[in-house]
Amino acid sequence: MTTPAIEPRDASPRHGKPPVPGGRMTAVAGLLAVAASALSVPAAASGGTPHLSKPTGPHSIGTTSLHLTDTSRPDPWVPEEERELMVSLWYPAKPSGGPRAQYMTPTESELMLKHGGITGLPYDVLSTTRTNAVKDATPTGRTRGLPLVVLSPGYTKSRKTLTGLAEDLASHGYVVAAVDHTYENPATTFPDGRVATCASCEIPHDPTFWDKLEAGRAVDISFVLDELTGAQQKWARLIDPARIAMAGHSVGGASAMTAMLADSRLRAGIDVDGVTHTPIPDTGLSRPFLFMGRESAYTPGTPNAFSWERDWPHLTGWKRWLVVSGVTHASFTDVGLLGEQLGLDGGAELPAARATEITRRYTRAFFDLHLGNRPQPLLDTPSPRYPEVKFCAVETKTCE
């Protein structure tokens, strides 16, 4: 595939055959990719430049990108290569008048829209999205004083689609690391201009595929933690190694559980709208865990909820099961928000800005409680401020 380039080397993606369309995936894969397919038919464009919601915290925020290479293992999808990862960091920063970070490159925007089957929009439109973090701003915070949250995106989704959540957490004093799991989305751009496309999309998506994907992501996360907290890494001066947690969307959320089972440094985790594939062993998982998903899909007793019900008894520590009414799979990420602004009909009943507010608020409450030891009544009972959010009881298969 040849794409418009931001710089000459961008025009030659690695493994550049077009990703396999969603229709060739299995039913489970189609469920995990619904964010793309739900936005494939443009409605009337809303006009204006797409933009992320403003962060709600008191801190100015900065962002930077890291290129990491794990020389100890081959890439799981392209074994002749070492595993390379791109990671975006967001963090509290000194106030700066510097330029805001670009959301995506034009090439990334084009490949993501084409993968979703979206037509009728300029293919570089996501590269114009207004963000809130200043590129490479000077970080601030006391030595080893900031908690770290790692974010993992859904399958075929870029780490950039979690930018809105990451910016908000950073504005409240968190370091946030979003990981692109290379060859699992349409476009990961490396500093030298190479673009890795979705090599994993070419592989049959049977149950063993999802087991491999979740296991590989767990290894990715542990490697990222090693890199961010290592003695030679400048970010280690900011990060409190005793306060690290993870959240993810779709299979990224399922991978949060797998990563926690593999790495005890992760003190807490959130699965946002993701079917889990790797069961929790009988020994259980005693660290805090939150399930948060669509009411239409994850109310106990519904087909999608079977994996959460399977895992629920093995979560032996603090746990909650929340569902949100009126949302779609994409509503929990920037995909829903930007799609609505661009006039795409994603099928959600709840306005995208409201879904963004809910996702941010409950995610932050969870991390404030379990990484900050600050009581969070919001997580104890339903809130009249957020009537869309319901607490589920697995035993009675009810949510209220």
N, C-alpha and C positions, 0 to 999 in steps of 0.2 A: 504494500500500500504506500503510495506517495502522498504526502500531506504538505500543506503550506508550512513553511519553516519560519521560526523566529530567528534562527541563525542557521547557516548552511547545513550543519550536521544534523539538525532536527529533521531533515527531509528523508532520512533513511532509518525508520524504526527497526529495532531488532525484532526478529520473528514477526515481520510485518504483515503476514496474511491476515485478512479481516477476521476478527473474533467470531466464533460460532454464534449465530443468533440465538436469542432466548428460546425460540420455538424448538430447537434441537436438544434442549436440556431435558432432563427428567422432570417429573412433577415437583420433586423436592427442590431441584435447582431453580425451576421456574418460580417457585414460591420465594426463594431467596433473592431472585433477580427482579421481583415485581416492581421495585422502585423504578427501574428503567422502563419496563413495558407499560406501566401505568401512565407514563408521561409521553407516550409516543405520538399522540394526536394533538397538534396545536389548536388552541381556540384563539379568540381575538387577543392579540398582544396587548399588554397593559401599558406599554410605552415606558420610557425612562430607562435609566441605567439600573441593572439589578444590584442589590445591596444586601449585606448581612445586617441583622438586627444589632443595635448598639449593645455593648457589654453593660452589665448592671452593677459591676463592682467599682470600688474606689480607686483602683490602680490603673495607671497608664500601662499599655502592653506593647511588647515587642515580639518579633518572631524571626526565626532563622531556619535554615535547612541544613541537615547533616547527611553526608554520604558515608555510609558504613559498609565495610566489607568483612565478612566472616570467612577468613581463610581456612578455617578448620572443617568446612563442609561444602559439598557441592550444592548447587541450586536444585531444589526438589523437582522443578519442572524442566530445567535445561541443565542436565547433570554435567555437561562439559564445561560449565562456568562455575566460579565460586559464587556464593550467595552474597549479593549486593542489595542493600536496602537504602531507601530514601526516607528520612524522618523529618517531620516538621516540628519545631519547638515553639511554644508560646510561653510567655513568662511576664511577671511584673517588671516594668521598666521605668527608667527615668523619663519624665516628660520630654518629648522631642518633637520638633517640627519636621522631621524627616518624612520621606515618602512612605505611603502605605504599601504593604506587601501586595503583590499580584496574586489573585486567587488561583488562576491556572494559566498556563501558557496557551497561546492560540492552538497549538497542536493538540495539547491535552483536551481542550474544549471540544475541538472537532472530533477527536476519536471517541470521546465520551458520548457526545450527542449521536454520532453515527451508530455506536454500539446500542444505544437506546432506541434506535429507529426514529429519531426525532427529525422532522423536516420542517421547512417553513421559517427557520430562524437562521441568522448568520452563524456560521459554524464557530466563529471565534467569540461568540457572545459571552461565554463564561469567563473569558480572559479579561473582560471589562468590569466584572463584578467588584463593587466597592467593599473593601474589608476595613477593619478597625485597628489592626496592629501595624506598628512601624517596623519596617524591615531593618534587622540588625541593630535595633535600639539597645542601649546599654542596660543590662539587667540590674535589678536592685533587690535587696533582701539580705538578711543576716546570714552569716556563714552556716551552711548546712541547716537552714531554717525553714525551707519551703517543701511542702509535700509534692510528690510527683504522681500524676495520673497519666497512664498510657491508654491511648485510644486505638482501636482496630476497626477498620471500616468493613462494610458488607462485601460479599463476593462481587467482583466486577466493578467495585466502586473505589474511587481514589480516596486517599487520606484527606484530600482537600474538602471532601463533602462533610467533614466533621469540624470544619473551621469555626463555625458559629458557636458551637458548644465549647470548643477549646478556648476561643477568645474570652468567653464569659468566665470560665473557670480561672483563667490567668488573671482577669481583672479582680478576682477575689483572692489572689495570693497563691495560686498554684502554678507549678511548672507542668506543662502538658506536652506530651510527646505523641504525635499521631504517626503511625507506621504505614507506609506503602509496602504491601507484601508483593514483591516483584513477580510479574507474569500472572498475577491474579486480577488485573484490571486492564482496561484498554490502553493506558498510557502512563508510564512512570518515566520521568525525564531525569537523566543524570547530569551532573555539572558539565561534562564534556559534550553535551548535546545529544547523546544516545537516547533513544526512546524505546523502552521495553514494552511490548504489547502483551496481549493475553494468551500466552502459550498454553496455560492450563485450560483455556476454553476449548482447545482442540482434543481434549482427553475425555473419554466417556465418563459421565457423572453418575456413577453407581455408588452404592453406600461406601465402598472402600475409598473412593475419591474424597468424600467429605471427612472420613477419618484421617486420611493423609493430610488434607488441608488444615484441619484443626491442630493436628500434631505438629505440622510444620510451623504454623503460626505461633504455637507455644514456644518453639525453639527460637523463632525470630524475636519474640518478646524478651526471653531470657538474655539473648545476645545484646539487645538494645539496653537492657538494664545494666549489663556488665559494662557497656561502653559509656553510659551516662554517669555511672557511679564509680568508675575506675579512678585510680589515684592520679592518672595523667590527664584526665578529662576536666576541662575548665568548669563544666556544668556541675561536677561533683561538689564544688565549693558552695553551690546554692542548695542542692537537694539533700533533704533529710532521708538517709537510707532506711530509716525505721518507719517511714510514712510513705509507702508506695502502694498504689492500687490501680485497677484497670477497669475500663468499660469498653463495650463494643456494640456495634449495630449489626443485626442479622447474624451471619456466620461469625462476624467479629465479636458479637456478644457471646455466642456459643464458645468461641475460642477463649474468652475471658475465663470461663470455668476450667477449660483444659489447661490454660496457662497457670492458673492458681494451683491446680493439682500437681503441676510440674515444678513450680517455683514458690517456695515459702516466703520470698520477699514481698509477694503480692498479698497485702493484708486484707483486701476486700475487693469485690467485683460486681459488675452490673452487666446483665444480658438484656439488651434492648431489642426486643422483637425478633429473636433468633431461635430457631429450633436447634436443640442440642443433639449432637450425634454420638459423642463419646460419653457413656454413662459414668456417673460418679461411682467409684468402687464401694464395696460394703463398709470399708473403714470410714467412709464419710468425708465431708468437708466441713470443718468447724469454723472457718472464717466467714465474716459477714457476706451475704450475697443478696442481690436484688434482681428480681424478674420484673420487667416493665414492658408491656406490649399493647397491641391493639385489642380492644374489647371484642371486636368481631372475630378475632383469630385465636386469642389466648385466654378466653374465659375457660375455667376448668370444665372438662367434659367435651370441649370442641376438639376436632381432629388435630389441629396444630399443637394443642396444649399437651399432647400425650407425653412428649419428652420432658416437659417441665414437671408433670405429675410423676413421672418415673424418678426424676432427680430429687424432688421435694423432700421425701423422707430421709434422704442421705445428706441433706443440708442440715447439719446439727447445731449450727450457731445462729446468730441473728439472721433473720430472713424475712422478706416481704415479697408478695406477689401483687403487682398493681397492673390494672388495665386502664386504657384511655379510650373514651368513646369519641366517635366521629373522625378518627384519623385513619390514614393508610400507612403502609410500610415506609413510604418516603417521608412521611410527616415528621419523623424523629431526626431528620438530617437536613442539611442545606438543600437537598434535592427538592423537597416539598416546598420550601420557602422560595427558592429561586424559580422553580417551575411555575408557581402561582404568579409571581411577578412578571414572568415572560408570557403569560397567557395560556399556559398548558393546563389542561384539565386532568388533574391527578386523582380525582374521585373522592377527595376528602370533604367531609361536611364541616369540619372545624377549620376556621381560618388558619393559614400556615403560621402567621405570627403568634397566634395563641398556642399552637402546638409547640412552637419553638420555646415559648416562655415556660410551658409545662415541663418539657424535656430538660431545659436548663435548671429549673428550680428544684425538681426532684433529684436530679443527678447531683447537684451541688449539696443539697441537704444530706444525701447519703455520704458523700465524702467529708463534709463538715463534721458529721457524727463520728465516722469511723477513722478518719485521719486527723481530725481536729479536736475530738472529744468534746464537741459542743452539742448539747441536747437539741433535738429536732422534733418538736411536736408534730410537724407536718408528716412525719413518717409513722406516727402512732395511730392516727385515726383519720377518716375522711375529712377534708377541709372544705368549708363553704366557699372559700375563695377559688377552689379548683373542683367544682362539681363534676367535671369530666373524668376525674381520676377516681377509680374505685379500688377498694381493697378486697382481695379474693380469699375465700376460705376453701382450701382444697377438699377438706373432709365433706363439706356440704355442697361443693361445686357451685358456690354462689359468690357474687361480687356486689359490694354495696359501698 
